[in-house]
Amino acid sequence: MNAKVIECAQHIGQVKVAANELSKLNPSEISSTLVLLCDEALIGSMIHHIPDNVIKTNLTLGLPLTQTSVKSWIDILFQIQENKVKFQTDSVYFYDLQRFVNHAFTISSLNLKEVKDLGDAERDAIRYNRIFQNRSKLKKSRDLSVLCDLVFEDWGNDWKKALLNIRELNSFFLTRIGIEFEFEKTILQVLDDAIIELQNIIEEGIPEMSQKSFKLFFDQHWIGKSISFAGDQEDGLQIMGLLETRMLDFKNVIALGMNEGKLPATNPIQSFIPMDLRSGLGLPTTREKQGLFAHHFYRLLHHCENFTATFSSTSEQIGSQEKSRYLLQLELELERLNPNIAIENLHYNVPIEGVSESNSQVIERSPLIIARIEKYFKKHISASALNTYLRCPLDFYYRYIAELGEERGVEEDIESQQFGSLVHHVLEELYKPFALYDSFGKEVQPKPKAVQSEDITKMLKDYKSILYNAFLAYFDNDEQLFLKGKNLISYTIAQDTLENTLKKELVLLKGLKEDLFIVQVEAKKTMRLELMVHGEKREVSFTGYIDRIDKIGNNYRVIDYKSGKVKDQDVKFSEKENPILTFSKCKHAVQLAMYSLFLKDSFGCYPSEASIFSITDIKQLSYSLHSDSHSLEEISNLFKKFLERLLEEIFDETQPIEHSEDSKYCNYCQ
């Protein structure tokens, strides 16, 4: 007998070992092969890892319902009821909707159009940040209406109604799931049979209980159920538990999960009779139970020619990480008694030789990568994209060249980025009536007047209602989501932020000797620059939104609102030999220099001031881009040289794209 004992660093690695061993066998060898599941929890993974060369598989032990999609479905139904009580609403909570839309039972019971309608509802909820969805918006067809009514029905602590509701759902699925989803129909039928047993118990009467208690009571009646499979004992691969192998012989045995505690099982005999008394009366004890396991295991080896055993040395789950005592006994005694038997101890590891040769933090600029970069720079480029490259070229590559997206969801709490957007929106609404041009550059008629002190005073009265409507729209018209709890803090801070900003604006306005005109708010700007890159002319388009352009007398200002902290060093421009280093060291230089060029392109002159308005700064409002040796116009012209050097670096085929060690907050490459 050839024996291999393989230690696996991960629990799932044992299944991969079995798949690898099975892939080496021909059809006749497969028919005389046993996969012995000493740890029956591996059954689900084993089913999904049977290699293609295994045409027929016979599964003798049952598949527990807990390892099927039934478990997640039951969890969804009870979570829906819990959230109904928690939020006191009949609307559908977003995360309940998301789990329902993407569940296997939902998808397999509906047609393509109905699945698409549910997907559209999920995407709309994300797009408009709808934390709660009205059920009526989900009812796009008769079947979809029936399903939504059943899934989101309120049980109201009526457990007879709850069981009836779940059985009606089972009936809905069983009548609408197609023959290609026979497995789903089978597990639903087993679940339904378990619920019938529970219904009979409840009919006799049960005490009042909470939903949590009922969930535990409910689980007791289905969690131990399993699906039985029919198979051929003579043809195909056999997958069995140890007790099913009695009196059977196999040439090839692959034993998975041979950890101490799994084989032999250490669970005690369930009995009210103490073990000492059982032994005295001649009743079976734990010793006899373990002896029975030993007999079945060693008997399997009588006619076995190739034996492969795996055990897991990981601590990712509860249980012993030691190999079974049976394996130790084979190693210590069998080789000594029979010199023709060789036992080989191996380790299973994911092959990493190929991975280690290539650094995942370095991407070579191959012709394909260069082609993707060329394609990207035919689009409109933003200042944020350039700043991302300056922070970390690899992060820029993943975000803009590879176009890796982030999973989106709804935000129940106001995050810093969304907080800034809401405050931006209110400021835009307050100043829009005074703008000489709309956001696309079309002149407004009749021409608005200059901003006066009394206008700011009126804004100090109006901003609260505008902010309330902005928050209300963000939370899908549910004011309770921001008028209490953590979001109330954000709402209050937003009020204080706006009031503080407007008061500082009022102080500035009172100190001016010339009129202040708002030229544009949220101005969309685009421009094309002709740059020399590697000795060749290249036209590159740039785009951006300027939060505010205003004019004091004849002097223009470009302004960008920031809700984060701004320091003087973030806007102080100190020229160095390398233009890239110069602009990267001044945090806001790229954005403000680009905005200055936008103004020159639109109005034919450079601004006299390019500033960051720190709306959360209590003391100082405006932080202007400045330099000890350069004017704003000179900085803007240096920006063109910076762009040329930057593009030469981006299109340099000899230099790899690497992660910047100075970058601490990469979204993609760390």
C-alpha positions in Angstrom: 0.0 0.0 0.0 1.2 3.5 -0.9 0.2 5.9 1.8 0.4 9.7 1.9 -0.4 11.9 4.9 -0.8 15.5 3.8 -0.9 18.4 6.2 -3.0 21.3 4.9 -2.5 24.8 6.1 -6.2 25.7 5.4 -9.4 23.7 6.0 -10.4 24.1 2.3 -7.0 22.9 1.2 -8.0 19.3 2.0 -10.7 19.4 -0.7 -8.3 20.7 -3.2 -5.9 17.8 -2.4 -8.8 15.4 -3.1 -9.6 17.1 -6.4 -6.0 16.9 -7.4 -5.8 13.2 -6.6 -9.0 12.4 -8.4 -7.9 14.3 -11.5 -5.1 11.8 -12.0 -7.4 8.8 -12.2 -9.0 7.1 -15.2 -12.7 6.0 -15.3 -12.0 2.4 -14.1 -9.9 3.6 -11.2 -12.5 6.2 -10.2 -15.1 3.4 -9.9 -12.9 1.8 -7.2 -12.2 5.0 -5.4 -13.7 6.2 -2.1 -13.6 9.8 -0.8 -14.0 9.3 3.0 -15.3 12.4 4.8 -14.0 12.0 8.3 -15.1 15.7 8.7 -18.6 15.7 7.2 -18.6 19.5 7.2 -16.5 19.3 4.1 -19.3 17.8 2.0 -20.4 21.1 0.5 -16.9 22.1 -0.6 -16.2 18.6 -1.9 -19.3 18.7 -4.1 -18.1 21.9 -5.7 -14.6 20.7 -6.3 -15.2 17.4 -8.1 -12.9 17.5 -11.2 -14.3 17.2 -14.7 -12.9 13.7 -15.3 -15.3 12.3 -12.7 -18.3 11.6 -14.8 -20.5 10.1 -12.1 -20.5 10.7 -8.3 -22.5 8.8 -5.7 -23.0 10.6 -2.4 -24.0 8.2 0.4 -24.2 10.6 3.3 -26.8 13.3 3.4 -26.2 17.0 2.6 -27.2 19.1 5.7 -29.7 21.8 4.9 -27.5 24.2 6.8 -24.9 23.9 4.0 -27.4 25.0 1.4 -29.1 28.3 0.4 -32.0 27.5 2.8 -30.0 28.8 5.7 -29.4 32.3 4.2 -33.0 32.4 3.1 -34.3 31.8 6.6 -31.9 34.4 7.9 -33.2 36.9 5.4 -36.9 36.3 6.4 -36.2 36.7 10.1 -34.0 39.7 9.5 -36.8 41.4 7.6 -39.1 41.0 10.6 -36.5 42.2 13.0 -35.9 45.4 11.0 -39.7 46.0 10.8 -39.7 46.2 14.6 -36.4 48.0 14.8 -37.3 50.8 12.4 -41.1 50.8 12.9 -41.8 51.0 9.2 -43.5 48.9 6.5 -41.0 50.1 3.9 -38.2 47.7 2.9 -34.8 48.3 4.5 -32.1 48.6 1.8 -29.9 45.7 3.0 -32.9 43.4 3.2 -33.8 44.4 -0.3 -30.3 43.7 -1.5 -30.1 40.2 0.0 -33.6 39.4 -1.3 -32.8 40.6 -4.8 -29.6 38.6 -5.1 -30.7 35.3 -3.4 -30.8 32.1 -5.5 -34.5 31.4 -4.7 -35.5 34.9 -6.0 -33.5 34.7 -9.2 -34.5 31.1 -10.0 -38.2 31.7 -9.5 -38.6 34.9 -11.7 -38.1 35.6 -15.4 -35.3 37.7 -16.8 -37.5 40.9 -17.0 -38.6 40.5 -13.3 -35.0 39.9 -12.2 -34.0 43.0 -14.1 -36.8 45.1 -12.5 -35.6 44.1 -9.0 -32.0 44.9 -10.0 -33.1 48.3 -11.2 -34.8 49.0 -7.9 -31.6 48.1 -6.1 -29.5 50.4 -8.3 -31.9 53.2 -7.9 -31.8 52.8 -4.1 -28.0 53.1 -4.3 -28.1 56.0 -6.7 -30.5 58.1 -4.7 -29.4 56.8 -1.3 -32.8 55.3 -0.4 -32.3 53.6 2.9 -35.9 52.4 2.8 -37.8 51.4 -0.4 -41.6 51.6 -0.8 -43.0 48.1 -1.5 -45.3 49.5 -4.2 -42.3 50.4 -6.3 -41.2 46.8 -6.5 -44.5 45.4 -7.8 -43.7 45.5 -11.6 -45.7 42.3 -12.4 -48.2 39.9 -10.9 -45.7 37.3 -9.8 -43.4 39.9 -8.5 -46.2 41.5 -6.5 -47.2 38.2 -5.0 -43.5 37.4 -4.1 -42.9 40.8 -2.5 -46.1 40.7 -0.5 -45.1 37.2 0.9 -41.5 38.1 1.6 -42.2 41.5 3.3 -45.5 40.5 5.1 -45.5 41.6 8.8 -45.8 38.5 11.1 -46.6 40.6 14.2 -45.5 37.9 16.7 -48.2 35.6 15.3 -46.1 32.4 14.8 -48.9 30.4 13.2 -49.1 33.2 10.6 -45.3 33.1 10.3 -45.2 29.4 9.5 -48.1 29.7 7.1 -46.3 32.7 5.4 -43.0 30.7 5.0 -45.0 27.7 3.6 -46.7 29.9 1.1 -43.3 31.2 0.0 -42.1 27.6 -0.4 -45.2 26.8 -2.5 -44.5 29.9 -4.7 -41.0 28.8 -5.4 -41.8 25.2 -6.0 -44.4 26.1 -8.6 -42.3 28.6 -10.4 -38.7 27.2 -10.2 -37.8 25.5 -13.5 -36.5 22.0 -14.0 -32.9 23.3 -14.4 -33.1 24.3 -10.7 -34.0 20.8 -9.4 -31.6 21.0 -6.5 -33.2 24.2 -5.2 -36.7 22.5 -5.4 -35.4 19.6 -3.5 -34.1 21.6 -0.5 -37.2 23.7 -0.4 -39.3 20.5 -0.2 -37.2 19.1 2.7 -37.6 22.5 4.4 -41.4 22.4 3.9 -41.7 18.9 5.4 -39.8 20.1 8.5 -42.2 23.1 8.8 -45.2 20.8 8.6 -43.9 18.9 11.7 -43.5 22.3 13.5 -47.0 23.4 12.5 -48.5 20.3 14.1 -46.7 21.1 17.4 -47.9 24.7 17.4 -51.4 23.7 16.7 -51.4 22.0 20.2 -50.4 25.3 21.7 -47.1 27.1 22.6 -46.4 29.8 25.1 -45.9 33.4 24.0 -42.3 34.1 23.0 -40.2 36.7 21.4 -39.0 36.6 17.8 -35.5 35.6 19.0 -36.9 32.7 21.0 -39.1 31.6 18.1 -36.1 31.7 15.8 -34.3 29.2 18.1 -37.4 27.1 18.3 -37.9 27.2 14.5 -34.2 26.3 13.8 -34.4 23.1 16.0 -36.9 21.6 13.5 -35.1 22.1 10.3 -31.4 22.6 11.1 -30.8 18.8 11.5 -32.5 17.9 8.3 -30.4 16.7 5.3 -30.9 15.8 1.7 -30.6 12.1 0.8 -29.0 11.2 -2.5 -29.6 8.1 -4.7 -26.6 6.5 -6.3 -25.0 3.5 -8.0 -22.8 1.4 -5.7 -20.9 -0.2 -8.6 -20.2 2.7 -11.0 -18.6 6.1 -10.3 -16.9 7.8 -7.4 -18.2 7.1 -3.9 -18.3 9.9 -1.3 -19.1 8.5 2.2 -18.9 9.0 5.9 -17.1 6.3 7.9 -20.2 4.5 9.1 -21.4 4.0 5.5 -18.3 2.1 4.5 -19.1 -1.0 6.6 -18.2 -4.3 4.7 -17.0 -2.3 1.6 -13.6 -2.5 -0.1 -11.9 0.1 -2.3 -8.5 0.2 -4.0 -8.1 3.9 -3.6 -9.1 5.7 -0.4 -8.9 9.5 0.0 -9.7 10.3 3.7 -10.4 14.0 4.3 -10.4 15.7 7.7 -8.4 13.2 9.7 -8.0 15.5 12.7 -8.1 14.3 16.3 -11.6 14.9 17.4 -13.1 14.2 13.9 -11.8 10.6 13.7 -12.5 9.2 16.2 -15.3 11.6 17.1 -14.9 12.8 20.7 -18.5 13.7 21.2 -19.8 11.8 24.3 -22.7 9.4 24.3 -25.9 11.2 25.0 -27.2 9.3 28.0 -28.6 10.0 31.5 -26.7 6.9 32.8 -23.2 7.8 34.0 -20.3 6.2 32.1 -19.1 4.2 35.2 -22.6 2.7 35.7 -22.8 2.0 31.9 -19.5 0.1 32.1 -20.6 -1.8 35.2 -23.9 -2.9 33.5 -22.1 -3.9 30.4 -23.5 -1.1 28.3 -21.5 0.6 25.5 -19.3 3.5 26.6 -17.2 6.0 24.8 -14.4 3.5 24.7 -16.5 1.0 22.7 -17.7 3.8 20.5 -14.2 4.7 19.6 -13.3 1.1 19.1 -16.1 0.8 16.6 -14.7 3.7 14.6 -11.2 2.1 14.7 -12.6 -1.2 13.4 -14.3 0.5 10.5 -11.3 2.6 9.6 -8.6 -0.1 9.7 -10.9 -2.6 7.9 -10.9 -0.1 4.9 -7.2 -0.6 4.6 -7.3 -4.4 4.1 -7.7 -4.2 0.3 -6.5 -0.6 -0.2 -3.6 0.0 -2.6 -3.4 3.8 -2.5 -4.3 5.7 0.7 -4.3 9.5 0.9 -5.2 11.2 4.2 -5.4 14.9 4.9 -5.6 16.8 8.1 -5.8 20.6 8.8 -3.2 22.4 10.9 -5.1 25.7 10.8 -6.8 27.4 13.7 -9.5 29.0 11.6 -12.2 26.9 13.3 -12.9 25.3 16.7 -11.3 21.9 17.2 -8.0 20.1 17.4 -5.2 20.9 14.9 -3.5 17.6 15.5 -3.6 14.6 13.2 -5.7 11.7 14.2 -4.3 9.0 16.5 -5.0 6.5 13.8 -2.5 8.2 11.5 0.1 8.3 14.3 -0.5 4.6 14.8 0.0 3.9 11.2 3.3 5.8 11.1 4.7 4.3 14.3 3.6 0.7 13.9 2.6 -0.2 10.3 5.9 0.5 8.6 7.7 -1.5 11.3 5.4 -4.5 10.9 5.3 -4.4 7.1 8.4 -3.1 5.3 6.6 -3.1 1.9 4.4 -0.2 3.1 5.8 3.3 2.6 4.2 6.3 4.4 5.0 9.7 3.0 4.4 12.9 5.0 3.7 15.9 2.8 2.5 19.5 3.1 0.0 21.1 0.9 0.7 24.8 0.0 -0.6 27.1 -2.7 2.2 27.2 -5.3 3.7 30.7 -5.0 6.9 30.4 -7.1 5.3 32.2 -10.1 3.7 34.8 -7.8 7.0 35.5 -5.9 8.8 36.1 -9.2 6.5 39.1 -10.0 5.9 41.9 -7.6 2.2 42.7 -7.5 3.1 46.3 -6.5 5.0 46.8 -9.8 3.3 46.9 -13.3 5.5 47.0 -16.4 4.4 49.4 -19.1 3.8 46.8 -21.7 2.3 47.8 -25.2 -1.1 46.8 -23.8 -0.7 49.1 -20.8 0.5 52.0 -22.9 -2.5 51.5 -25.2 -4.8 51.7 -22.3 -3.0 54.9 -21.1 -3.3 56.4 -24.6 -7.0 55.6 -24.6 -7.5 57.3 -21.2 -5.7 60.5 -22.1 -8.1 60.9 -25.1 -10.8 61.6 -22.5 -11.1 64.7 -20.4 -8.6 64.7 -17.5 -9.4 66.1 -14.1 -7.2 67.6 -11.4 -8.1 64.9 -9.0 -6.7 62.3 -11.5 -3.4 64.1 -11.7 -3.2 64.4 -7.9 -3.9 60.7 -7.6 -0.9 60.0 -9.8 1.3 62.3 -7.8 0.3 60.5 -4.6 0.7 57.0 -6.0 1.1 56.0 -9.7 -0.1 52.5 -9.0 -3.3 53.8 -7.3 -3.8 56.0 -10.4 -3.4 53.0 -12.7 -5.9 50.8 -10.8 -8.5 53.7 -10.5 -8.3 55.3 -13.9 -6.5 53.0 -16.4 -7.7 49.6 -15.2 -11.0 51.3 -14.2 -11.5 49.2 -11.1 -14.7 50.3 -9.4 -15.7 50.3 -5.8 -18.8 48.4 -4.5 -21.5 51.0 -3.8 -24.1 50.9 -1.2 -26.4 53.3 0.6 -25.0 55.4 3.5 -27.1 55.4 6.6 -24.6 57.8 8.3 -23.3 61.0 6.8 -19.7 60.4 5.8 -17.1 63.2 5.4 -17.3 63.3 1.6 -21.1 63.4 1.5 -21.2 66.0 4.3 -19.0 68.3 2.2 -21.3 67.7 -0.8 -24.4 68.7 1.1 -22.8 71.9 2.4 -21.5 72.6 -1.2 -25.0 72.2 -2.5 -26.5 74.7 0.0 -23.8 77.3 -0.8 -24.5 76.8 -4.5 -28.2 77.4 -4.0 -27.6 80.5 -1.9 -25.3 82.2 -4.4 -26.9 80.9 -7.6 -29.5 83.8 -7.8 -26.5 86.3 -8.0 -24.5 84.4 -10.7 -23.9 86.4 -14.0 -23.6 83.1 -15.9 -25.1 79.7 -15.4 -22.9 76.6 -14.8 -22.4 76.1 -18.6 -21.4 79.7 -19.2 -24.6 81.1 -20.6 -25.2 84.7 -19.6 -28.2 85.2 -17.2 -30.8 87.8 -18.1 -31.7 90.1 -16.5 -28.3 90.7 -15.1 -28.1 90.0 -11.3 -26.9 92.7 -9.0 -23.8 92.7 -6.8 -23.9 90.8 -3.5 -24.7 93.2 -0.7 -24.4 92.9 3.1 -28.1 92.6 3.4 -28.1 89.6 1.0 -25.7 87.7 3.2 -27.9 88.6 6.2 -30.9 87.1 4.3 -28.8 84.0 3.5 -28.2 83.6 7.3 -32.0 83.2 7.6 -32.6 81.0 4.6 -29.8 78.5 4.8 -31.5 76.3 7.3 -34.5 75.5 5.1 -32.3 74.8 2.1 -30.0 72.5 4.3 -33.1 70.7 5.6 -34.4 70.0 2.1 -30.9 68.8 1.0 -30.7 66.4 4.0 -34.4 65.3 3.4 -33.6 64.5 -0.3 -30.5 62.6 0.7 -32.4 60.5 3.1 -35.3 59.8 0.7 -37.8 62.1 2.5 -37.4 60.4 5.9 -36.6 63.2 8.3 -36.3 60.9 11.3 -33.1 59.5 9.8 -31.3 62.8 10.4 -33.3 64.5 13.1 -32.1 62.0 15.7 -29.2 59.7 16.3 -25.7 60.2 14.9 -26.9 62.0 11.8 -28.4 64.7 13.9 -24.9 65.6 15.0 -23.8 65.9 11.3 -26.9 68.0 10.6 -26.2 70.3 13.5 -22.5 70.6 12.5 -23.6 71.4 8.9 -25.8 74.2 10.2 -22.9 75.6 12.3 -20.5 75.3 9.4 -22.8 77.2 7.0 -23.5 79.9 9.6 -19.8 80.4 10.3 -19.0 80.5 6.6 -21.6 83.1 5.9 -20.6 85.3 8.8 -17.0 85.3 7.6 -18.3 86.2 4.1 -20.2 89.1 5.7 -17.1 90.4 7.5 -15.2 90.3 4.1 -18.0 92.0 2.3 -18.2 94.9 4.8 -14.4 95.5 4.4 -14.6 95.7 0.6 -14.4 99.1 -1.2 -15.7 97.6 -4.5 -18.7 95.6 -5.4 -18.6 91.8 -5.3 -20.2 90.0 -8.3 -20.8 86.3 -8.4 -19.7 85.2 -12.0 -20.5 81.5 -11.8 -21.2 78.8 -9.3 -20.5 75.1 -9.9 -19.0 76.2 -13.2 -18.3 73.3 -15.6 -15.1 74.0 -17.5 -13.2 72.2 -20.2 -10.1 73.2 -22.2 -7.5 71.7 -24.6 -3.8 72.3 -24.2 -1.1 71.6 -26.7 1.9 70.0 -24.9 5.3 68.7 -26.0 5.7 65.1 -24.8 8.9 63.3 -25.8 9.5 65.8 -28.5 6.0 65.5 -30.1 3.0 67.7 -29.8 0.1 66.2 -28.0 -3.3 67.7 -27.4 -4.8 66.9 -24.0 -8.3 67.8 -22.8 -8.9 68.8 -19.2 -12.2 69.3 -17.3 -13.4 70.3 -13.9 -16.0 72.1 -11.8 -15.1 75.4 -10.2 -17.2 75.8 -7.1 -17.3 79.6 -7.4 -15.9 82.3 -9.7 -16.5 85.9 -8.5 -15.2 89.4 -9.3 -14.3 92.2 -6.9 -14.1 95.3 -9.1 -12.1 94.0 -12.2 -10.3 91.3 -10.3 -11.4 87.7 -10.7 -11.2 85.0 -8.1 -11.5 81.2 -8.5 -12.6 79.5 -5.4 -12.9 75.8 -4.4 -14.7 74.8 -1.2 -13.1 72.3 1.1 -14.7 70.7 4.1 -11.3 69.3 5.3 -8.5 71.0 7.1 -6.3 73.4 5.1 -2.8 74.5 6.1 -0.7 77.3 4.7 1.9 74.9 3.4 -0.9 73.3 1.2 -1.1 76.5 -0.8 2.4 77.8 -0.6 4.2 77.3 -4.0 8.0 76.9 -3.7 9.7 76.1 -7.1 12.3 73.3 -7.2 14.3 71.9 -10.1 11.8 69.2 -10.8 8.3 70.6 -11.7 6.7 67.4 -10.7 8.2 67.6 -7.2 7.2 71.3 -7.0 3.5 70.7 -7.6 3.3 67.5 -5.6 4.7 69.2 -2.5 2.0 71.9 -2.7 -1.2 70.0 -2.1 -3.7 72.3 -3.8 -1.4 73.7 -6.5 -2.5 71.4 -9.3 -6.2 72.1 -8.8 -5.9 75.9 -8.4 -3.4 76.3 -11.3 -5.8 74.3 -13.5 -8.7 76.5 -12.4 -6.6 79.6 -13.3 -6.1 78.3 -16.8 -9.8 77.5 -17.1 -10.5 81.1 -16.3 -7.9 82.3 -18.8 -9.5 80.1 -21.4 -13.1 81.3 -20.6 -12.6 85.0 -19.8 -9.2 85.8 -21.4 -7.4 86.8 -18.2 -5.8 85.1 -15.2 -7.5 85.5 -11.8 -6.0 87.8 -9.3 -6.6 85.1 -6.6 -7.0 81.3 -6.6 -8.2 80.2 -3.2 -9.4 77.3 -1.1 -12.3 78.2 1.1 -12.0 76.1 4.2 -15.7 76.0 5.3 -14.9 74.1 8.5 -12.1 76.5 9.6 -13.4 78.6 12.5 -10.8 81.4 12.2 -9.8 81.7 8.5 -11.9 81.3 5.4 -9.6 81.9 2.4 -6.3 80.1 1.7 -4.9 81.6 -1.5 -2.2 80.0 -3.7 0.9 82.1 -3.2 4.6 82.1 -3.8 7.5 84.3 -2.6 9.0 84.5 -6.1 6.1 83.8 -8.6 2.8 85.5 -9.5 -0.3 83.4 -10.0 0.1 83.9 -13.8 3.7 82.5 -13.6 2.5 79.5 -11.5 -0.1 78.8 -14.2 2.5 78.9 -16.9 4.8 76.6 -14.9 1.8 74.3 -14.6 2.1 73.6 -18.4 5.7 72.6 -18.0 4.7 70.4 -15.1 2.1 68.7 -17.3 4.7 68.0 -20.0 7.1 66.4 -17.6 4.3 64.5 -15.9 3.0 63.1 -19.3 6.6 62.2 -20.3 6.8 60.1 -17.1 3.4 58.5 -17.6 4.2 57.5 -21.2 7.8 56.4 -20.4 7.8 52.7 -21.5 11.0 52.0 -19.7 9.7 52.9 -16.2 7.3 50.5 -14.3 4.2 51.7 -12.5 5.0 51.3 -8.8 3.3 52.0 -5.5 4.6 55.2 -3.8 6.0 54.4 -0.3 5.0 57.8 0.9 1.3 57.2 0.1 -0.6 56.0 3.1 -4.2 56.1 1.9 -4.3 54.2 -1.5 -7.8 52.9 -2.1 -6.7 50.2 -4.6 -3.1 49.1 -4.3 -3.0 48.4 -0.5 
